[in-house]
Amino acid sequence: MSEHAAPDIKPADHPAFQLPASLSALQTPLLFGGIVALLGGLLIGMFVSYMQPDMPRFGMSAYLTAFLYVLTVVLGGLFFVMIQHLVRAGWSVVVRRIAEFLMLMVIPLAILFVPIILSLFFPNSLFAWTDPDFYTEHGISQSVADQKGYFLWEPFFAIRAVFYFFVWAILAMFFWRGSTEQDETGEVAATERMQAWAGPGIIAFALTLSFAAFDWGMSLAPMWFSTMFGVYMFAGGILGAHCAITLGTYLLQRNGAMKDEVTPEHYHDLGKYIFGFTFFWTYIAFSQYMLIWYGNIPEETEWFFYRQEGAFGTLSLALIFFHWLIPFLGTMPRHIRRNPHVMAFWAAYILVMHFVDIYWIVMPEARLLDGSMATFGGIFGVLASLLCVAGMSSLIVGLILKLAGDNRLVPVRDPRLGESLAFENI
Amino acid sequence: MSETKKTVHGIMAEFTSVDSLLSACRRIRDAGYTKTDAFTPFPVHGIDKALGIKPTKLPWIALVGGVSGTLIALTMQIWMNGIDYKYIISGKPYISLPAFMPVAFELTILLASFGAFFGMWALNGLPRFSNPMFTDPRFDRATDDRFFLYIDARDARYDSEGVRKLFADTGSEYINEVIEDDTPTKIPKPIFMVWGTMVAASVIPLLVVLTMRVTNSSQPRFHVFPDMDFSPAKDAQMSTSLFVDNRSMRPDVPGTVARGQMEESLDVLTGIDSEKLAQIDAPRADRLVRAYFFDDEVAKAEEVAEVTEAEGEAAAPSVMDTTPWVKEIPIKVDAALIEKGQQQFGIYCSVCHGLNGRGNGLVNQRAQSINSPTWVPPSNMHQDSLYSDKYPDGKLYSTITNGIRKMPGYAGQIKLRDRWAIVAYVRALQKSQNASIDLVPPSQKAAVEKAVADAKAELERQAAEAEKAEAERKAKEEKEKAEAAAKDAPAE
């Protein structure tokens, strides 16, 4: 707003906008390490499934956990970009490119989805409903099975998945090209074009994300349903995306990039988002829980039942304290949100908790659906889950670094860049 | 300006740009002034820092508000629903945290917002209707295109000349003293009139209500809430088209138990030792549970039919004999219970079985006197086969409950505990007719023995009398015979 003391906009080819060498050196190790860890995790997971015949879905579930973890954060990045355009936000321009790197990762993730499509050919290797005997074994009447069968039908499932990725890739490409081409041309029309499409884009995003969450998360328990589930996955994802942006910005600054561009003011705003969405996640999670708990209908409570017993009961309690209470209180004071170092810590912490959340959603369904209790799958099971997520994350971070090395770290000719540089909260 | 001496509140200076204002702010901050203020047409970022304003305490007030909201909501709900007025809602525990969360959440938000809103008022000294700054007409431009800086006279470093000099140094072109606002403080009359009228008008509804309460009227009642006065709710016994059976008064959902009514165990309900039964005949035990705990009418009818009909069949072991009946009354037996049993026995049983239980009640006497062809005489309770060693308490209870032969079941008339009370009384009655003298307390033994001896003597006397009377009658008969013979003889 006020132009006083605004730092000058640096030329587009200033080294502050280039990926620091110390980070670009990490590309190859991350890419290869990621692939090795991912394959290793998947193999160990399959081994656990092989050794414990009552958990035939464990291996692919570990993979799906890692996939959904990265995907929700990446889609959160897509949402961040669209919402900033939609509301013509000025403050966020300096950190928007990091969200744009994130959102473009839906394209490699579409390729990483192939194993999940393949699992459809092996009944009961990931989704219980792929087992032709599922309905008869669980005493579900034929009419219900027929109704469910329209939606949970492998070809339709695959077509939907292709459609979701198509929509996301189109959106990501559109906003990516608009932003990077503006780096060269500086045309204001690109911003206006992106702003015009942000609204329809968000509607398409909301619908596809909800249905993707139903398909890939909720259908793990084929007879369970919750209309809140899509929002729940979104809440965790957008929270993770804000954390990823904060952490990414912090790491770039530590390595010497965009030192003058991003100030505590931007961390403060990202921190407000993290603080707010920490509670938003809790609000959604509790809304989903309370209605099911109060209604107390067996077909709905089943899902929480398996998450309240045994080891997963402890994990559920841990989520309340470590995913909500501690980060909520931790990011509450203003001086903490204005401190980049502390905010980077909280961002990393919440990213870890987001994985626990996704793990809590997916893994209990890896058990045999005969009333047996969910487990972590022993030492090898935990190792498989951790290797999968570490591998998938490294792979994606490696790809982001590759992308970042070929592009500028800030939309250097964005018409609102000056406003963002001069941004002040108080 | 008038010549009279007026209170000086401080000095203000006018600036034309944000930058000149901010640099002036830094100057006076560095000069050590603390009671300062700035007035701008729009929010200026960084002015807090430039003026050296300390971070606000407002977040703490909001936090305290929020935490008290949470605590008040939780305490209120735990006290109301868990302690003071225990009430089961939706089958949840009295104190169930998830159900309390929405209220706790809302109250947290409400009080945190109140804390922030009214805390801001308090910290800013609001509401404040006038400010001495307004005395200067130039200050009006603070809402348009001018920026003002103000140093209060109460500042420890305040010195009129020094402040003027400092402002002049910062490049301000207009510096003026802020003097007491001498506009009239009297509130204009029309405001009072409007206010007074409104207060007077607000009393009217109250007066109308009061008038109506103390006067009579032949007019129909005035209905403020017609839909509440003429509720569409149905009364008992009314019909409705809403349900297939047309009953508006809905029967209880199967398994419904009124509060405090389900304290008895299956053994008390049925008179059957359910644990033993489960080992012998699991399907029947299961049926009993369905019948008595879940009010399954079909199961109940089956059970009653089996118990009542079995007696009539001569076929191999009847269910009455194979059922593991409860051996002893499963509830506490005391004098009060037996008295209750005596009263209930007198009301329901004695009409047939007789007050003494010998099976010769009024109904029986009448049936015998009219030679009723369908009458089955009631049992005499004082027979071996009905004593507790052969006829366990549970079986007796079951007979009272479900009936036997011609006797109907009394479950509908006699309360559960009263049926057990009757069992207790019948046992006492049986004992009273078949007791050994050793059971009598020693203090009364002599009296009883005397009574027995008296009774015996009386019986003997009666027997002797009867013998005597018999002998007399026989003698008389003989005599009559002899006389008759004597009469007949001469006639021959």
Interface residues (C-beta under 8 A of the other chain):
Chain A: M1 S2 H4 A5 Y283 F286 Y289 M290 W293 Y294 N296 M332 P333 R334 E424 N425 I426
Chain B: V18 D19 L22 F42 V44 H45 G46 D48 P55 P59 L63 S90 G91 K92 P98 A99 M101 P102 F105
